[in-house]
Amino acid sequence: AAPASIPAVCRKPLNQTNTRKLTGIADVDTALQQQEPNAQRWDFAIGYQHTNRKAECVYWVEIHTASDKENWSMNRHVNAIAGRLR
């Protein structure tokens, strides 16, 4: 089962995968809330070891609604975060 630190809305897809291959989960949003209260940041980072890859993968997760009204704002948000990783 997916760890309890993942919000319920996100646990279902994780429960359908091999959770033994999860290598770690970080609640990035909560960890950086006090240090950078107004920064745009991912909600979670999830480490996963695929069977067909040597290196572990990290999936950056942003939890949000999927309404069309928010797509422009979300694209801007993701671009800002991606820019920080460059």
Chimera marker file (.cmm) of the C-alpha trace (Angstrom):
<marker_set name="trace">
<marker id="1" x="0.000" y="0.000" z="0.000" r="1" g="1" b="0" radius="0.5"/>
<marker id="2" x="1.046" y="3.578" z="-0.573" r="1" g="1" b="0" radius="0.5"/>
<marker id="3" x="2.456" y="5.374" z="2.474" r="1" g="1" b="0" radius="0.5"/>
<marker id="4" x="0.017" y="7.356" z="4.628" r="1" g="1" b="0" radius="0.5"/>
<marker id="5" x="2.016" y="10.559" z="4.013" r="1" g="1" b="0" radius="0.5"/>
<marker id="6" x="0.617" y="10.626" z="0.472" r="1" g="1" b="0" radius="0.5"/>
<marker id="7" x="-2.825" y="12.281" z="0.301" r="1" g="1" b="0" radius="0.5"/>
<marker id="8" x="-5.705" y="9.843" z="-0.191" r="1" g="1" b="0" radius="0.5"/>
<marker id="9" x="-6.457" y="11.200" z="-3.674" r="1" g="1" b="0" radius="0.5"/>
<marker id="10" x="-2.995" y="10.083" z="-4.834" r="1" g="1" b="0" radius="0.5"/>
<marker id="11" x="-2.823" y="6.722" z="-3.080" r="1" g="1" b="0" radius="0.5"/>
<marker id="12" x="-5.034" y="4.803" z="-5.511" r="1" g="1" b="0" radius="0.5"/>
<marker id="13" x="-2.613" y="5.006" z="-8.480" r="1" g="1" b="0" radius="0.5"/>
<marker id="14" x="0.314" y="4.151" z="-6.185" r="1" g="1" b="0" radius="0.5"/>
<marker id="15" x="-1.560" y="1.177" z="-4.744" r="1" g="1" b="0" radius="0.5"/>
<marker id="16" x="-1.839" y="-0.217" z="-8.271" r="1" g="1" b="0" radius="0.5"/>
<marker id="17" x="1.919" y="-0.310" z="-8.747" r="1" g="1" b="0" radius="0.5"/>
<marker id="18" x="4.609" y="-2.401" z="-7.076" r="1" g="1" b="0" radius="0.5"/>
<marker id="19" x="5.116" y="-0.342" z="-3.924" r="1" g="1" b="0" radius="0.5"/>
<marker id="20" x="8.133" y="-2.479" z="-2.991" r="1" g="1" b="0" radius="0.5"/>
<marker id="21" x="9.961" y="-0.552" z="-5.680" r="1" g="1" b="0" radius="0.5"/>
<marker id="22" x="9.267" y="2.799" z="-3.981" r="1" g="1" b="0" radius="0.5"/>
<marker id="23" x="12.621" y="3.993" z="-2.662" r="1" g="1" b="0" radius="0.5"/>
<marker id="24" x="11.410" y="7.057" z="-0.820" r="1" g="1" b="0" radius="0.5"/>
<marker id="25" x="8.817" y="9.781" z="-0.573" r="1" g="1" b="0" radius="0.5"/>
<marker id="26" x="9.436" y="13.382" z="0.464" r="1" g="1" b="0" radius="0.5"/>
<marker id="27" x="6.717" y="15.891" z="1.322" r="1" g="1" b="0" radius="0.5"/>
<marker id="28" x="8.548" y="18.798" z="-0.318" r="1" g="1" b="0" radius="0.5"/>
<marker id="29" x="5.755" y="21.327" z="0.186" r="1" g="1" b="0" radius="0.5"/>
<marker id="30" x="5.557" y="20.824" z="3.955" r="1" g="1" b="0" radius="0.5"/>
<marker id="31" x="9.344" y="20.612" z="4.347" r="1" g="1" b="0" radius="0.5"/>
<marker id="32" x="9.910" y="23.997" z="2.673" r="1" g="1" b="0" radius="0.5"/>
<marker id="33" x="6.769" y="25.827" z="3.878" r="1" g="1" b="0" radius="0.5"/>
<marker id="34" x="8.500" y="27.807" z="6.658" r="1" g="1" b="0" radius="0.5"/>
<marker id="35" x="11.758" y="28.384" z="4.777" r="1" g="1" b="0" radius="0.5"/>
<marker id="36" x="10.100" y="29.539" z="1.531" r="1" g="1" b="0" radius="0.5"/>
<marker id="37" x="6.431" y="30.324" z="2.305" r="1" g="1" b="0" radius="0.5"/>
<marker id="38" x="5.704" y="32.028" z="-1.028" r="1" g="1" b="0" radius="0.5"/>
<marker id="39" x="7.815" y="29.874" z="-3.328" r="1" g="1" b="0" radius="0.5"/>
<marker id="40" x="6.358" y="27.693" z="-6.035" r="1" g="1" b="0" radius="0.5"/>
<marker id="41" x="7.393" y="24.122" z="-5.363" r="1" g="1" b="0" radius="0.5"/>
<marker id="42" x="6.407" y="20.518" z="-6.007" r="1" g="1" b="0" radius="0.5"/>
<marker id="43" x="4.170" y="18.840" z="-3.435" r="1" g="1" b="0" radius="0.5"/>
<marker id="44" x="5.986" y="15.493" z="-3.316" r="1" g="1" b="0" radius="0.5"/>
<marker id="45" x="9.074" y="13.745" z="-4.651" r="1" g="1" b="0" radius="0.5"/>
<marker id="46" x="8.718" y="9.980" z="-5.080" r="1" g="1" b="0" radius="0.5"/>
<marker id="47" x="11.697" y="7.693" z="-5.683" r="1" g="1" b="0" radius="0.5"/>
<marker id="48" x="11.043" y="4.549" z="-7.720" r="1" g="1" b="0" radius="0.5"/>
<marker id="49" x="13.333" y="1.787" z="-8.958" r="1" g="1" b="0" radius="0.5"/>
<marker id="50" x="12.062" y="0.457" z="-12.292" r="1" g="1" b="0" radius="0.5"/>
<marker id="51" x="12.977" y="-3.108" z="-13.215" r="1" g="1" b="0" radius="0.5"/>
<marker id="52" x="14.218" y="-2.054" z="-16.669" r="1" g="1" b="0" radius="0.5"/>
<marker id="53" x="16.487" y="0.801" z="-15.513" r="1" g="1" b="0" radius="0.5"/>
<marker id="54" x="19.715" y="0.793" z="-13.555" r="1" g="1" b="0" radius="0.5"/>
<marker id="55" x="19.244" y="4.213" z="-12.012" r="1" g="1" b="0" radius="0.5"/>
<marker id="56" x="16.487" y="5.147" z="-9.619" r="1" g="1" b="0" radius="0.5"/>
<marker id="57" x="13.922" y="7.648" z="-10.927" r="1" g="1" b="0" radius="0.5"/>
<marker id="58" x="12.437" y="10.554" z="-9.030" r="1" g="1" b="0" radius="0.5"/>
<marker id="59" x="8.915" y="11.626" z="-9.891" r="1" g="1" b="0" radius="0.5"/>
<marker id="60" x="7.992" y="15.168" z="-8.909" r="1" g="1" b="0" radius="0.5"/>
<marker id="61" x="4.298" y="15.340" z="-8.046" r="1" g="1" b="0" radius="0.5"/>
<marker id="62" x="2.034" y="18.375" z="-7.988" r="1" g="1" b="0" radius="0.5"/>
<marker id="63" x="-1.459" y="17.724" z="-6.658" r="1" g="1" b="0" radius="0.5"/>
<marker id="64" x="-4.156" y="19.918" z="-8.152" r="1" g="1" b="0" radius="0.5"/>
<marker id="65" x="-7.570" y="19.867" z="-9.720" r="1" g="1" b="0" radius="0.5"/>
<marker id="66" x="-7.747" y="19.208" z="-13.433" r="1" g="1" b="0" radius="0.5"/>
<marker id="67" x="-10.121" y="21.961" z="-14.467" r="1" g="1" b="0" radius="0.5"/>
<marker id="68" x="-9.409" y="23.826" z="-17.713" r="1" g="1" b="0" radius="0.5"/>
<marker id="69" x="-9.657" y="27.108" z="-15.844" r="1" g="1" b="0" radius="0.5"/>
<marker id="70" x="-6.522" y="26.273" z="-13.881" r="1" g="1" b="0" radius="0.5"/>
<marker id="71" x="-4.392" y="24.893" z="-16.724" r="1" g="1" b="0" radius="0.5"/>
<marker id="72" x="-2.753" y="28.230" z="-17.548" r="1" g="1" b="0" radius="0.5"/>
<marker id="73" x="-1.886" y="28.843" z="-13.904" r="1" g="1" b="0" radius="0.5"/>
<marker id="74" x="-0.580" y="25.301" z="-13.480" r="1" g="1" b="0" radius="0.5"/>
<marker id="75" x="1.604" y="25.525" z="-16.597" r="1" g="1" b="0" radius="0.5"/>
<marker id="76" x="3.122" y="28.733" z="-15.264" r="1" g="1" b="0" radius="0.5"/>
<marker id="77" x="3.660" y="27.087" z="-11.873" r="1" g="1" b="0" radius="0.5"/>
<marker id="78" x="5.382" y="24.017" z="-13.356" r="1" g="1" b="0" radius="0.5"/>
<marker id="79" x="7.576" y="26.176" z="-15.622" r="1" g="1" b="0" radius="0.5"/>
<marker id="80" x="8.694" y="28.248" z="-12.624" r="1" g="1" b="0" radius="0.5"/>
<marker id="81" x="9.632" y="25.128" z="-10.681" r="1" g="1" b="0" radius="0.5"/>
<marker id="82" x="11.393" y="23.548" z="-13.650" r="1" g="1" b="0" radius="0.5"/>
<marker id="83" x="13.373" y="26.773" z="-14.114" r="1" g="1" b="0" radius="0.5"/>
<marker id="84" x="14.692" y="26.436" z="-10.576" r="1" g="1" b="0" radius="0.5"/>
<marker id="85" x="16.026" y="22.955" z="-11.387" r="1" g="1" b="0" radius="0.5"/>
<marker id="86" x="18.109" y="24.155" z="-14.332" r="1" g="1" b="0" radius="0.5"/>
<link id1="1" id2="2" r="1" g="1" b="0" radius="0.2"/>
<link id1="2" id2="3" r="1" g="1" b="0" radius="0.2"/>
<link id1="3" id2="4" r="1" g="1" b="0" radius="0.2"/>
<link id1="4" id2="5" r="1" g="1" b="0" radius="0.2"/>
<link id1="5" id2="6" r="1" g="1" b="0" radius="0.2"/>
<link id1="6" id2="7" r="1" g="1" b="0" radius="0.2"/>
<link id1="7" id2="8" r="1" g="1" b="0" radius="0.2"/>
<link id1="8" id2="9" r="1" g="1" b="0" radius="0.2"/>
<link id1="9" id2="10" r="1" g="1" b="0" radius="0.2"/>
<link id1="10" id2="11" r="1" g="1" b="0" radius="0.2"/>
<link id1="11" id2="12" r="1" g="1" b="0" radius="0.2"/>
<link id1="12" id2="13" r="1" g="1" b="0" radius="0.2"/>
<link id1="13" id2="14" r="1" g="1" b="0" radius="0.2"/>
<link id1="14" id2="15" r="1" g="1" b="0" radius="0.2"/>
<link id1="15" id2="16" r="1" g="1" b="0" radius="0.2"/>
<link id1="16" id2="17" r="1" g="1" b="0" radius="0.2"/>
<link id1="17" id2="18" r="1" g="1" b="0" radius="0.2"/>
<link id1="18" id2="19" r="1" g="1" b="0" radius="0.2"/>
<link id1="19" id2="20" r="1" g="1" b="0" radius="0.2"/>
<link id1="20" id2="21" r="1" g="1" b="0" radius="0.2"/>
<link id1="21" id2="22" r="1" g="1" b="0" radius="0.2"/>
<link id1="22" id2="23" r="1" g="1" b="0" radius="0.2"/>
<link id1="23" id2="24" r="1" g="1" b="0" radius="0.2"/>
<link id1="24" id2="25" r="1" g="1" b="0" radius="0.2"/>
<link id1="25" id2="26" r="1" g="1" b="0" radius="0.2"/>
<link id1="26" id2="27" r="1" g="1" b="0" radius="0.2"/>
<link id1="27" id2="28" r="1" g="1" b="0" radius="0.2"/>
<link id1="28" id2="29" r="1" g="1" b="0" radius="0.2"/>
<link id1="29" id2="30" r="1" g="1" b="0" radius="0.2"/>
<link id1="30" id2="31" r="1" g="1" b="0" radius="0.2"/>
<link id1="31" id2="32" r="1" g="1" b="0" radius="0.2"/>
<link id1="32" id2="33" r="1" g="1" b="0" radius="0.2"/>
<link id1="33" id2="34" r="1" g="1" b="0" radius="0.2"/>
<link id1="34" id2="35" r="1" g="1" b="0" radius="0.2"/>
<link id1="35" id2="36" r="1" g="1" b="0" radius="0.2"/>
<link id1="36" id2="37" r="1" g="1" b="0" radius="0.2"/>
<link id1="37" id2="38" r="1" g="1" b="0" radius="0.2"/>
<link id1="38" id2="39" r="1" g="1" b="0" radius="0.2"/>
<link id1="39" id2="40" r="1" g="1" b="0" radius="0.2"/>
<link id1="40" id2="41" r="1" g="1" b="0" radius="0.2"/>
<link id1="41" id2="42" r="1" g="1" b="0" radius="0.2"/>
<link id1="42" id2="43" r="1" g="1" b="0" radius="0.2"/>
<link id1="43" id2="44" r="1" g="1" b="0" radius="0.2"/>
<link id1="44" id2="45" r="1" g="1" b="0" radius="0.2"/>
<link id1="45" id2="46" r="1" g="1" b="0" radius="0.2"/>
<link id1="46" id2="47" r="1" g="1" b="0" radius="0.2"/>
<link id1="47" id2="48" r="1" g="1" b="0" radius="0.2"/>
<link id1="48" id2="49" r="1" g="1" b="0" radius="0.2"/>
<link id1="49" id2="50" r="1" g="1" b="0" radius="0.2"/>
<link id1="50" id2="51" r="1" g="1" b="0" radius="0.2"/>
<link id1="51" id2="52" r="1" g="1" b="0" radius="0.2"/>
<link id1="52" id2="53" r="1" g="1" b="0" radius="0.2"/>
<link id1="53" id2="54" r="1" g="1" b="0" radius="0.2"/>
<link id1="54" id2="55" r="1" g="1" b="0" radius="0.2"/>
<link id1="55" id2="56" r="1" g="1" b="0" radius="0.2"/>
<link id1="56" id2="57" r="1" g="1" b="0" radius="0.2"/>
<link id1="57" id2="58" r="1" g="1" b="0" radius="0.2"/>
<link id1="58" id2="59" r="1" g="1" b="0" radius="0.2"/>
<link id1="59" id2="60" r="1" g="1" b="0" radius="0.2"/>
<link id1="60" id2="61" r="1" g="1" b="0" radius="0.2"/>
<link id1="61" id2="62" r="1" g="1" b="0" radius="0.2"/>
<link id1="62" id2="63" r="1" g="1" b="0" radius="0.2"/>
<link id1="63" id2="64" r="1" g="1" b="0" radius="0.2"/>
<link id1="64" id2="65" r="1" g="1" b="0" radius="0.2"/>
<link id1="65" id2="66" r="1" g="1" b="0" radius="0.2"/>
<link id1="66" id2="67" r="1" g="1" b="0" radius="0.2"/>
<link id1="67" id2="68" r="1" g="1" b="0" radius="0.2"/>
<link id1="68" id2="69" r="1" g="1" b="0" radius="0.2"/>
<link id1="69" id2="70" r="1" g="1" b="0" radius="0.2"/>
<link id1="70" id2="71" r="1" g="1" b="0" radius="0.2"/>
<link id1="71" id2="72" r="1" g="1" b="0" radius="0.2"/>
<link id1="72" id2="73" r="1" g="1" b="0" radius="0.2"/>
<link id1="73" id2="74" r="1" g="1" b="0" radius="0.2"/>
<link id1="74" id2="75" r="1" g="1" b="0" radius="0.2"/>
<link id1="75" id2="76" r="1" g="1" b="0" radius="0.2"/>
<link id1="76" id2="77" r="1" g="1" b="0" radius="0.2"/>
<link id1="77" id2="78" r="1" g="1" b="0" radius="0.2"/>
<link id1="78" id2="79" r="1" g="1" b="0" radius="0.2"/>
<link id1="79" id2="80" r="1" g="1" b="0" radius="0.2"/>
<link id1="80" id2="81" r="1" g="1" b="0" radius="0.2"/>
<link id1="81" id2="82" r="1" g="1" b="0" radius="0.2"/>
<link id1="82" id2="83" r="1" g="1" b="0" radius="0.2"/>
<link id1="83" id2="84" r="1" g="1" b="0" radius="0.2"/>
<link id1="84" id2="85" r="1" g="1" b="0" radius="0.2"/>
<link id1="85" id2="86" r="1" g="1" b="0" radius="0.2"/>
</marker_set>
